[in-house]
Amino acid sequence: MANKKVTVLARFKAKKGLEKQALEAIMACVAPTRAEYGCINYDLHVSPDDPSLMFLYENWISKELLDQHLAMPYLMKLKGSADQLFAEPIDISLWERIP
């Protein structure tokens, strides 16, 4: 996976009453992430049935560049606010596309 493209699914569940703040915290990462070298796409989604559920669909050129992204200050800030904003741990999974 090191030299292959990697897809990331990151699922978030906001605490009740903190949906707007959680969404804003995640959205603060979107523009800077899209500007990172290696980011193919970084798309935020919200459930139309439950505004507390959000997920990011991401594609990266390589696992190495994804790892660099995960160390960015704005992502560390989001991770640092996770206990305050989210009802569950952030669920992050990595995937490889089958051609």
N, C-alpha and C positions, 0 to 999 in steps of 0.2 A: 504493500500500500504506500510505501515511502515515495516512490516515483510515479505513482498513479494518481489520477484525479480521485477526489474523495467527496462524498456527499455527506452532509451533516443534517440531522433532524434534531432540533432542540425544542423540547416541550416545556411550557411554563403554565402553572396554575396560580393565579393571583389570589391573595387572601380576600375574603368578602369585604367589600367596601373600598378596596385598594386597587381595583381594576384599572382605573385611569392612571394612577401613579405607576403601576407596574408597566402598563403599555408605554407610557412616556419614558420610563427608564430603559426599556428595550429599544424604543425608537431612537434614543440618543446614541445608540451604537450603530444604527443602520448606515448613515451617510459616511462616517469615517471608515467603517468596514468596507463598504463598496469601493472606497478609494484605495484600499490596500492592494499592493501587488499580490497577485495570486487568487484574488476573489473573482470568481466567475459570476456568481449571483448570490444575493443575500436578501431573501424575501420573507417578510413578516406577515403572518396570517393570524386572524382572530376568528374563533368559532361564531357563526351567526346565531347559534342557539344558546351559547354560554360565553359571555364576554370575559369571564375569568380564564378561559382557555386560549392560549396563544402558542404558536410555534414558528420557529425559523426554519426555512428550507434554504440550505446553503450548498454551494459547490465551489470547490477549491482545486487549484492546479495540482497541488501535492499535499501530502500529510505534513511535510516539513513547513510549508507556508501556513497551513492551518495552525500548527503548533505555535508559530510566531504570532499569529492573530490572537490566540488564546492568552498570550502574555501582554497584550496591549492594555494601557492604563484604563481606557474607557470600559473594557470588558472586565477588568479587575474591579472597577467601581460597581458595575452591575452585580458581579458575584458577591461583593461585599455587602450589598443591600438585599441579597436573596432571602435571608431569614426574616427580614422586616416585611418584604413585599409578597413573598410567595408562600402558599399553603403547603407546598410539597417541594422536595429537592428538584432542581432543574434536571430534566431527563435528557441527556445528550447521547445520541448514538451515531456511529459512523457506518457508512455504506459504500459499496462499490457498484457502479453501474455495469450491468451485463450488456455488452454490445449486441 
